[in-house]
């Protein structure tokens, strides 16, 4: 067989090989892609459909197409946009505290601490608890009549009847504290894993150069942990903005809407007021304006960093 004939035969085989490899890749990805399509993509598409209808939770008749009417209603709904302000305070406060305290606890757990393994187990206990259980436990702690927190304050000479979850000025900070306590272990575990990946040679070299503990933290630890901090901080922002369970059980959005996060507002509109079409429009706006834009921004930042 001549060289020209062999070249032509190889060129004919290449598309077949590429097609076979593509089919194999699709077959391998399908088992993991199907749950995502069924449990994530399909509900989003169904919600998008209902956003353009007059669907009502107690209406058994098929919904009618109303175009952009639901979106016009949402854009004119001042309380809904007010919930974004509360959501922003909640999201930024909880995320910053989770990342900061998670890093501090990770540094402590990475040191030569006595009973370090036992303390590590205790540190991740809140992460293992369901959000509803966490909320019920903190409800008992915050109880104005029988709560241990008020009892402790009373024994120290302070007021012992503080209504932590019913006071307009205290409800949101109290809920933020619970959110930080519940989500901090995940940040701690991620930070601890990042700390253990830092080469000890860098630390030893910094010590030899005369760098103190604070200098080593600023110039060695933080730069090495920057990718971990950015990743876990970005995910925490998205998760915290979508928070529902803890705040719903603790306050239900009260008192007077002081803890009414966007997702709680959507829930109220759908299941209390019954306007599922309007609630679907609210959800689409939240997904597009907040989560999708933020996720695309982070992906662009990571891509630019990779290109450097």
N, C-alpha and C positions, 0 to 999 in steps of 0.2 A: 504494500500500500504506500502510495506517495505521501510526501509531507503535506501537500495541499489537501489531499483527501482526508488525512488525519485531522488537519486543522478544521475542516468543514464539519467533520463528525463531532469534534469536541465542541464547536460552536452550537451545534444542534442539541447537544446534551445539556449545555449550561442552563437554558431556560427551564428544562425539565427538572434539573437539580434544584434550581432556585424555587420552583413551584413546589417541589416536594418538601423542601425545608420550610417554606412559608406555611404549608398545610400542617406540618408537624408542630410548628410554633403555635398556630391557632388551636390545634388540638390540645396542646399542653396548657395554654392560657384559658381555654374555655371553662374548665371546672372552677377556676377562681373568678372568672369574669361573670359567669351566670348569676351567682348570688349578688354581685354588685349591680347587675342590670335589673334583677327582680326586686331587690330590697332597697336600692337607692335611686337608680335612674327611672324606673317605672313609676314609683310614687311621685317623683318630681314632675314627670310628664302628666300624670293624672291631676296633680295640683295645678299645673299650668292650664290644663283644660278647664277646670272648675273656676279659675280666675276670670274667665271670659263668659261665665254663665251667672244666672240668678239663683244658683243652688242654695237651698235652705235645709237645715238639718232635719226639720220635721215635715218637709214637703215631700210626699211620695211621688209626685208627678215628675217626669223627666225635666231636667233643667233647660232653660231657654238661653240662647246666645244673646249676650247684651253688649258685646264689643268691649270698649275701654271704660264702661261705666263704673265698674268696681275700682279701677285704678284712679279714676277721677274722684271717687268717694274717699279713697285712701289718702290721696294727696291733699285733700281738703280737711282731713281729720287731724286737728291740732293735738289732741291727747296721744294719738299714735306716735307722732313725731316727738312729743314730749317724752315718751317712753324711751326714745333713742338717747336722749340726754341722760336719763337714769341708767340706761344700759351702758353708755360710754363711761360713766363714773364707776359703775360696778366692774366693767371689763378691765379698764386700765388699772384701777386700784388692786383688784384681786390678782391680776397677772403680774404687776410689778412686785407686789409683796410675795407672791408665790415664788417668783424667780429669785428675788433677793434673799428671802429666808431659806429657800431650798438650797441656794449656793452656800449660805452660812452653815446650814446643817450638814451639807455634804462635806465641807471642809472639816467640820468637827468629827464626822464619822470616818473620815480618811486619815485622821491622826491616830497616834498610839493611845487610844482611849481604853480604859479598863472596861471589861464586859462589852467590847465593841460589837460583837455579833448579836448580843441580846438587845443592845440599844438600836441596832439597825432593824431588827424585827419590829421593835416598838414604833420606829419611825415610819414604817409603811403600813401600820394598822389602819389609819384613816382611809388609805387607798383601797383596802380590801373590803371596806364597809359600803353597802349600797347607799346611794344618796338619801333615800327615804329614811333609812335607819339613822343616818347622820343627823338629818333634820329633826327627827323625833327626839333624839338624845339631847340636841342643843335646845330644843324647846323646853325640855325639863330643866336644863341648866339655867336658861333665861327666865324661868317661871318667876313672876313677881311676888308670889306668896310662899312657894316651897322650894325655890331654886337655890342651889348651893352657892351661886355667884352672889346673889343678894344677901345670903346668910353670911358669907365671908366679908362682904362690904360692911354689913351691920356690926359684926364683931370688931371691925377696925374703927368703928365710930361713925361710919357713913350712913346714908339712907338705905334702908333694907327693903324698900317697896318699889324699886325702879321697874317700870314696865318697858323692858328693853325692846320688845318687838311691837309694842303698841304706841310708842312715843314717836312723834313726827321727826324729831331730830336724831333719835338714836336707832331707829329701825334699820336704815340703810347701812350705817357703820357696823351694826350688830350682825347683819346678814353677810356683809363683806368679810367679817372675821371668820364666820363659818365656812365661807367659800375658800378662803385662804387655807384654813386648817384641813379641809377635805382634799384640796388639790395639790398642796405642797409636797406630799410624798413622791408624786410622779416626777416633779422637778428635781427633788433630792436624788432619786435613783438615777436619773439621767446625768445630773451633774457629777455624782459619785463615779459613774462609769467613765465620764470624761476625765476626771481627775486621775483615775487609775491608769489611763492611757498616756499620761504625760511622762516622758522619759525621766527617770531619776537623775540621769547624767546632767540634765539641764539645771535641776535644783542644786546638785552638788557643785556644778561650775559657778552658779550664782553665789553660793555660800563662799567658795574660794575667793571670788572677786570682792567679797565683803558686803554683799547685799543682805539687808535685814529681812525679817519676815514680811513686812509690808511691801518692800521693794520687790521681793520675789513674787508676791501675789500680783502686783501691778504689771510687772514686766515679763513674767514667765507664765503664771497660772491663768490670768485673764486672757492673754492672747491665744493660749492653747485651747481655752474653753469657749472662745468666741463663736465657733460654728455650732456648738451644742447649745449655747445660750440663745442664739438667734433661732435655731430650729425649735427648741422647746418653748421659747417665748412666743413664736408665731403660732404654734399649735395651741398654746394656752389661750391666746387671744381669741381664736376662733371658737374653742370649746367654751370659754367663759361667756362670750357673747351669746352663745346658744343655750346658756344655762336655763334650766326650767325646774327640775325636781326639787332641789334644796329650797329655793326661794318660794316655790308653790306651797310646800308643806309648812315652811316656817311662817309665812305671812300671807300667802295668797295674793301678793301684790300690794297689800295694805301696809300701814294705815293710810287711807286717803290716796292710794296710788303712789306712795313714796318709794315703794320697791317694785313697781310694775315694770318689769323688764319687757323688751319687745316680744319675746316668745310667749310670755304670760299674757300680754295684750292680745296676741293672735289667738291663744287658747280661749280667752274670755269672749272674744268676738265670735269664735266658731261654736263653742259648746255652751256658753251662757246666753249669748244673743242669738245664736242659731244661724248667723250669716256666714255660711261656709264659703260662698263665692268671694265675699269681701276678705275673709281670713286667708283664702288662697292667694289673693292679690297681694296682701300684706306679706305673706311668706315669700312670694316671688321677689318682691321689692327688697326684702331683707337679704335673700340669697344673692341677688344680682348686685345691689348697691354696696353691700358690706362684705359678705364672705367671698364672692367671686372676685371683686376688685382687689381685696386685700391679698387673696391667694395669688392672683396674677402678678401683683406688685412684688410679692416675695419671690415668685418663680423668676421674674425678670431680674431681680437683684442677684439671685443665685447664679443665673446664666451669665450675667456680666462678670461676676466674680470668677466663674470657671473659665471664661475667655481670657482673663488676665493671666 
